[in-house]
Amino acid sequence: MTLTAEPSTPESSLSKSAADEAALSKSSLSKSSLTESALLDSVPGLLYIGGEWVASESKATLTVSEPATGEVLKHIADASPTDGLRALDAAAASADEWAATAPRMRGEYLRSAFDLLQQRKDQFALLMTLEMGKPLSEAAGEVAYGSEFLRWFSEEAVRISGRYGQNPEGTGQIVVSQRPVGPSYLITPWNFPLAMATRKIAPALAAGCTVVVKPAELTPLTTLFVAKLFEEVGLPAGVLNVITTSRASDVSAPIIADPRLRKLSFTGSTSVGKVLIKQAASNVLRTSMELGGNAPFIVFGDADLDKAVEGALAAKFRNIGQACTAANRFIVHSSVAAEFGHRLTDRVNGFVIGRGTETGVTIGPLINDRAVDKADDLVQDAIARGANLLTGGHRSLRAGSFYEPTVITNVQPESTILREEIFGPVLSIVEFDNEDEAVAMANDTEYGLVSYVFTENLARGQRMIEKLDTGMMGLNVGVISNAAAPFGGVKQSGLGREGGAEGIHEYLSTKYTLIPN
Ligand code: NAP
């Protein structure tokens, strides 16, 4: 069995049948057929600009390492500011032709990329486990989630609509249409290497925008592997360009300042997002900002505790706690707090720490040692201020960037852990006595990405939808992400929405035309 699956093309996927789909899934690689080195060799280590794989003009390279072992995975091209502008040249040169490409055709390229990604799902999962550290089963989950954006937006490409109606005076017709915004710059973080890329690339391409993508320095390989998919399905040169760099700020600033760029979409920390919003202001760029979170997870006294424990484990420990949607503050009614803490601790003590490729591992490494130090600082600060440690509370004895899964209770209000994104496997519990107090605690943050509420009282659940200042909410569930739903936050968690019917509008501008009678 070879590593490279046959590419599907937009034309071939038009006639794809259920039998074809079954054959596709049968031909997908089994894990045992993948060797890590063969996989890494098949990932291009170059910049993808104007449909070609090219070295950096400076010939510089950067090194990608595995967080679980510290070993080098690959040396890849390190783009300079000149390379960044070359990528924008390519996106600008192909913008008109791509905008004029039939929506059905744009959708078929996305659909073909989806099909090819399904054939390579094991490869994508292994690649993410290697460069980011999450356990293989979670990487497989991200492949399912991340690839879905390609399919969803292949379907949305043909649903871009407008309206037509008489003006109130009866003197003319109002025509409202949608046009692609234009060349877009997409910057992604390291924590979900596939999904954060496809969540931006798919709606942009569906809308008729050409793009330059800059993945995080720590996890660039998955995005290069995505570019290879699009190359193989025949996406026209220049529509998708990928630059990998160790100089994010130096490379991005000239692109953002260039008047040919019309859109900036960023996922990452709130602090970097604020810098980019300021840079985008000089050309009044359209921006989408998916920023940090500090999610409250409220457990009311009437909650089903079995459901709440399952939800808590998923909301906290998925991705080793390194998710913008990770529950950061467990706000638990005092009548159930002790029971909730003990049940969680039992489960957490059963977690297996290790390299994500190892069988049975449930907790991989953090992205680097800095992240381990930060998690530990937050835990020690909380304990020093009076929190009780139920389990964990220190670095793992294993070599690598590992932190023991941790549960702390009785966290005091002034503790830093309640203010900052933990981004690690640390679950911190505070108690409340009445509903208003829970709401006030939950909203006491500058962030507003997601909240989780566990209650068996429907009326209370509905009140929480109105009262919690977050862009998203999980009611009796700990994982909410779905390609068909609008993902995004309020307050300092961001601007705009990705996914759902809303996602494509981030890459469209509304045009109004008056036609007099
Ligand atoms: P980050 O440090 O803000 O980096 C995000 C991306 O921005 C990376 O590609 C980074 O490149 C780049 N970057 C950094 N400084 C830049 C600058 N001055 N100009 C242009 N680009 C710049 O965030 P991270 O540590 O990768 O990711 C974690 C954060 O992302 C957390 O706060 C998390 O909550 C947030 N996040 C939010 C969502 C959401 O949907 N709301 C989803 C996932 C993650 P380098 O890698 O080269 O530094």
Boltz pocket constraint, residues with backbone or C-beta under 6 A from the ligand:
constraints:
  - pocket:
      binder: B
      contacts: [[A, 187], [A, 188], [A, 189], [A, 190], [A, 191], [A, 192], [A, 196], [A, 214], [A, 215], [A, 216], [A, 217], [A, 218], [A, 245], [A, 246], [A, 247], [A, 248], [A, 249], [A, 252], [A, 253], [A, 267], [A, 268], [A, 269], [A, 270], [A, 272], [A, 273], [A, 275], [A, 276], [A, 289], [A, 290], [A, 291], [A, 292], [A, 293], [A, 323], [A, 324], [A, 325], [A, 421], [A, 449], [A, 489], [A, 493], [A, 494]]
      max_distance: 6.0
